[in-house]
Amino acid sequence: MGLGAWLAAQTESQRYDAEIDKFNARNSGAAIMHEEVVTLLEGYGVRRESAQGVIEDLMRDQELWLKVSTLVPDKARCIALAGD
């Protein structure tokens, strides 16, 4: 019984650590994506200050933010397509 509880605790600890890592990766990726969307909007003539406000509004709706963030080209994919 002691070994089973210890294994359960170890598994739970590993799962918790994995969730924290995912959360941190997601948040650091959001900052990068935020800057890339600002750059994208600046390419359409939107001032940085205006873009910041628009992005903050978009980020409140996760589904809409996902749609907008997919407009930002994936650099690795662009490089791969350019090489073909």
Buried (B, 14 or more C-beta within 10 A) or exposed (E): EEEEEEEEEEEEEEEEEEEEEEEEEEEEEEEEBBEBBBEBBEEEEBEEEEBBEBBEEBBEEEEEBEEBBEEBEEEEEEEEEEEE
